[in-house]
Structures are given as C-alpha cells and as structure tokens.
Amino acid sequence: MLYAARYPERLSRPALITATPWALGLPATAEQRLAAARLREPEPWFSQGFPAFEAWLSGTGDFDPVFVPSFYGRWDDTAQAHADREEDEANDDAADVYGAAGACDPAGTRAALAGVTAPVLVLAGAVDGGPSPALARRAADAFRAAEFVVQPGAGHYPWLDDPVWFTRRVAAFVS
C-alpha cells in the first residue's frame, strides 16, 4: 500500500494478498484474531492452542507454537513445513520498524490511494484474523478500482491452503 501510494504510475495490476492495512492505520485487533481462531474450534489443536493464543494477544503470555495452526486454513504437512521455516525466513526487526508508532501517515496514505487508477486485487482468507475479511474489505475501500475476494477456508497463507483456487484467482486478475 505504501508503494502504491508513493508510485502509482508504476502499477498495472497489483495484488494485495492477506495484507494487513497498517499503512491505513488499521491493524488487526486481538478481537478480530480471536474471532477468526474461534471459527476453528472443532480442530484438534484448538483446545490447547486457543487459550495460549488468547494469553499472547492479551499480553499475559508468550508466543507459543501451539497456536500456530490458527494462522493456516488447514494444518497439514505443507502448513507445518511452512511454519517450521518461519523463523529463518521472517525479519522481525524490519517488521517492528514497519509497524512502529508513527511509521506511517494513514491519512496521507489513504488520500494517495484514492488516486490510484490501476485495478487492485485485495484477497483475504475466510478464516484469517490478520487481516480478517472485514478488515481486508476496509483496505479495498481505500482504492478507486479494487476487486475484493475472500478465499474460502483459507487462513493467512492462502497459496498453501488451496493452491489451485489461489493460483486460478490471482492469475485471472493479473492476466
């Protein structure tokens, strides 16, 4: 979103995939994340994972791998392998700087995005809490020509949850 706001002339058909709209001053809230996790109550990890997730989000507990399945639409071997790589592939220091207080100008970003003329795809996972589909919809509303879509059964990594659906949908948009 910051790139689009700064360089709208460089865009042709950008796709925002499960993008939390920090730049618009719209972080995913603990309530949104917990509501999404509650959708997963029938799953085997839920009874142990949800209380730990709730504690972490409230600041009374530490990050615990027991709730990592809540970030995925399905907790299978592919998701587990992806989660196992997270520590090596993530840049928490950069994320902290990006999400720091005052790092973004939400009003300025919103004003700039309203002038973006390129079509924009905003894709949310149906069981993602960060961003929830409702929050992703608010991000789509910041663009003049946004196409908003929710991938059924998907969490924060929709390309893993249903790669065929995801690839077809994104390919249809960018072509």
C-alpha positions as CSV (number, residue, x, y, z in Angstrom):
1,M,0.0,0.0,0.0
2,L,2.8,2.4,0.7
3,Y,4.4,1.6,-2.6
4,A,1.1,2.1,-4.4
5,A,0.7,5.4,-2.6
6,R,4.2,6.6,-3.5
7,Y,4.5,5.3,-7.0
8,P,1.0,4.9,-8.5
9,E,2.4,5.4,-12.1
10,R,4.4,2.1,-11.7
11,L,1.4,0.0,-11.0
12,S,-0.5,-2.1,-13.5
13,R,-2.5,-4.7,-11.6
14,P,-1.2,-5.0,-8.0
15,A,-2.4,-7.8,-5.8
16,L,-2.6,-7.4,-2.0
17,I,-2.7,-10.9,-0.5
18,T,-3.7,-11.1,3.1
19,A,-2.2,-7.7,3.6
20,T,-2.9,-6.1,7.0
21,P,-3.6,-2.4,6.3
22,W,-1.1,-1.0,8.8
23,A,-0.4,1.9,6.4
24,L,-4.0,3.0,6.7
25,G,-3.9,2.9,10.5
26,L,-5.9,-0.3,10.5
27,P,-4.0,-3.0,12.4
28,A,-5.6,-6.4,13.0
29,T,-7.1,-6.3,16.5
30,A,-6.9,-9.0,19.1
31,E,-10.7,-9.4,18.9
32,Q,-10.5,-9.9,15.1
33,R,-7.8,-12.5,15.5
34,L,-9.6,-14.3,18.3
35,A,-12.9,-14.3,16.3
36,A,-11.1,-16.0,13.4
37,A,-9.5,-18.5,15.7
38,R,-12.9,-19.4,17.2
39,L,-14.0,-20.5,13.8
40,R,-11.6,-23.3,14.1
41,E,-13.0,-24.7,17.4
42,P,-13.6,-28.2,16.0
43,E,-10.0,-28.7,15.1
44,P,-7.7,-30.9,17.3
45,W,-5.2,-28.1,18.2
46,F,-7.9,-25.7,19.3
47,S,-8.5,-26.7,23.0
48,Q,-4.8,-26.2,23.8
49,G,-4.0,-23.5,21.3
50,F,-6.8,-21.1,21.8
51,P,-6.1,-20.3,25.5
52,A,-2.4,-19.7,24.7
53,F,-3.3,-17.5,21.7
54,E,-5.7,-15.5,23.9
55,A,-3.0,-15.1,26.5
56,W,-0.4,-14.0,23.9
57,L,-2.8,-11.5,22.4
58,S,-3.7,-10.0,25.8
59,G,0.0,-9.7,26.8
60,T,-0.3,-12.2,29.6
61,G,1.5,-15.0,27.7
62,D,4.4,-15.5,25.4
63,F,4.2,-16.6,21.7
64,D,3.6,-20.3,21.8
65,P,3.9,-22.6,18.7
66,V,0.8,-24.5,20.0
67,F,-1.4,-21.8,18.3
68,V,0.5,-21.5,15.0
69,P,-2.2,-23.7,13.3
70,S,-4.6,-20.8,13.7
71,F,-2.7,-18.8,11.0
72,Y,-3.4,-21.5,8.4
73,G,-6.7,-22.6,6.8
74,R,-5.7,-26.2,7.2
75,W,-3.0,-27.6,9.5
76,D,-1.4,-30.3,7.3
77,D,2.2,-31.3,6.4
78,T,2.6,-28.4,4.0
79,A,1.5,-25.8,6.6
80,Q,3.7,-27.4,9.2
81,A,6.7,-27.3,6.9
82,H,6.0,-23.6,6.2
83,A,5.7,-22.8,9.9
84,D,8.9,-24.6,10.6
85,R,10.7,-22.2,8.1
86,E,9.2,-19.1,9.6
87,E,11.9,-18.2,12.0
88,D,14.6,-18.5,9.2
89,E,12.5,-16.6,6.7
90,A,11.0,-13.8,8.8
91,N,12.6,-10.5,9.5
92,D,11.1,-9.4,12.9
93,D,13.4,-6.4,13.2
94,A,12.1,-5.0,9.9
95,A,8.5,-5.8,10.8
96,D,9.0,-3.9,14.1
97,V,10.2,-0.8,12.3
98,Y,7.5,-1.0,9.7
99,G,4.8,-1.3,12.3
100,A,6.3,1.2,14.8
101,A,4.2,4.1,16.0
102,G,4.4,7.0,13.7
103,A,6.0,5.0,10.8
104,C,3.0,5.6,8.6
105,D,0.8,8.6,7.8
106,P,-2.6,6.9,7.5
107,A,-4.5,10.0,6.3
108,G,-1.8,10.8,3.7
109,T,-1.7,7.2,2.5
110,R,-5.5,7.0,2.3
111,A,-5.6,10.2,0.2
112,A,-2.8,8.9,-2.1
113,L,-4.5,5.5,-2.6
114,A,-7.8,7.2,-3.5
115,G,-5.9,8.5,-6.6
116,V,-4.6,5.1,-7.7
117,T,-6.3,4.3,-11.0
118,A,-4.9,0.8,-11.5
119,P,-7.1,-2.1,-10.7
120,V,-6.1,-3.7,-7.4
121,L,-6.9,-7.2,-6.1
122,V,-7.4,-7.5,-2.4
123,L,-7.6,-11.1,-1.3
124,A,-8.4,-12.3,2.2
125,G,-8.6,-15.7,3.7
126,A,-12.0,-16.6,5.1
127,V,-10.5,-17.8,8.4
128,D,-7.7,-15.3,8.7
129,G,-7.7,-12.9,11.6
130,G,-5.0,-10.6,10.5
131,P,-6.5,-9.3,8.3
132,S,-10.0,-10.6,8.8
133,P,-12.1,-10.4,5.7
134,A,-13.9,-7.4,7.1
135,L,-10.6,-5.6,7.7
136,A,-9.3,-6.5,4.2
137,R,-12.6,-5.1,2.8
138,R,-11.8,-1.8,4.5
139,A,-8.4,-1.8,2.8
140,A,-10.0,-2.5,-0.6
141,D,-12.3,0.5,0.0
142,A,-9.2,2.8,0.1
143,F,-8.7,2.1,-3.7
144,R,-10.7,3.5,-6.5
145,A,-10.8,0.3,-8.5
146,A,-10.4,-2.5,-6.0
147,E,-11.6,-6.1,-6.5
148,F,-12.2,-7.7,-3.2
149,V,-12.3,-11.5,-2.8
150,V,-12.4,-13.9,0.1
151,Q,-10.8,-17.3,-0.4
152,P,-13.0,-20.0,1.2
153,G,-11.3,-21.9,4.0
154,A,-8.1,-20.0,3.7
155,G,-6.0,-18.5,6.5
156,H,-3.1,-16.1,6.3
157,Y,-1.3,-18.2,3.7
158,P,-4.0,-18.9,1.1
159,W,-1.5,-20.2,-1.5
160,L,-0.8,-23.1,0.8
161,D,-4.4,-23.7,1.9
162,D,-5.8,-24.2,-1.6
163,P,-3.0,-23.6,-4.2
164,V,-5.3,-24.4,-7.2
165,W,-8.0,-21.9,-6.2
166,F,-5.5,-19.3,-5.2
167,T,-3.5,-19.6,-8.5
168,R,-6.5,-19.5,-10.7
169,R,-8.0,-16.5,-8.9
170,V,-4.8,-14.4,-8.9
171,A,-3.9,-15.4,-12.5
172,A,-7.3,-14.4,-13.7
173,F,-6.8,-11.0,-12.1
174,V,-3.3,-10.3,-13.4
175,S,-3.9,-11.5,-16.9
